[in-house]
């Protein structure tokens, strides 16, 4: 799977009684689908994945996938504390037609998470997962920073295609890129303009043609529209290596300069266009503009995502026209002063 560009880390909206608000989830995914984002990550940290039970997780994955357009790369957060539980949710993601799964390190038995245990966990998941695996390194929440040599070993696995590194350290991103240069190359399909090809794009589709069945061929004597398969997608092949994605909007540009393929950003849940503008300016080799766009989001993302957390991101979504709502308990709601602060931070970032 070719993974490049900016991905939003989608939130999971709830009713006041904390049931999942699926219609709002659909609305968010539909709006992200109309943006220029490369794709959507469902049930990552921003999606409060650890707050949902298995049944809710499966339904969230299905609803989000059904609401997304075929051109968006869909990544499902599926991590559980056991290999078995993680693989079962990965299978559900495959049934819902996701393109890859995002898997973090187990956390509850953190003292037992030796390098050997971490290697065994990720390899076991990758061996059995029906979808490509993206490692998820987020020591802020999971008390384990996956060592670069461990990532380099895991990059040799044929079903482990990349990592989202949320340390916020450009030095670590650079080290990961250097250490995984020797990972096996993969040849994957892309569009004629070298954009990712998702599994949903390759599915046969039936479209109504303007012609009609001849009257003589109809037993009931009523003309009917002919349904025929649509034209097959034209693709070409591209060779890719192990892909490193930044997990911090505050260091996005520096990470791209270091060689990252893109970013999975919580700040893109409320401000996808602002994050995209950094990426597009960098792709156009306009570093002056890219730096200006990066500076624009650095402070707001650090305060909203880094300090105010999930509740901050969700209120920022509400303020910018997406559905955020309250976080699930035990996460606390923001106070009036914090909400006003977010409104001030996003006054010039309305998208």
TAHU-V44425 format. One record per helix or strand. SS is the DSSP state (h for helix, s for strand). FROM is the first residue (numbers start at 1). TO is the last residue. Records with the same first field share a line. If there is no record, write none. Layout:
SS->FROM-TO / FROM-TO
This chain:
s->5-9 / 14-14 / 20-20 / 39-42 / 73-77 / 100-104 / 132-137 / 160-165 / 186-191 / 196-196 / 206-212 / 225-229 / 235-240 / 243-246 / 262-265
h->22-33 / 49-51 / 54-67 / 83-95 / 110-112 / 115-128 / 148-154 / 170-179 / 200-202 / 215-217 / 249-258 / 267-269 / 272-283 / 287-307 / 309-319 / 336-345
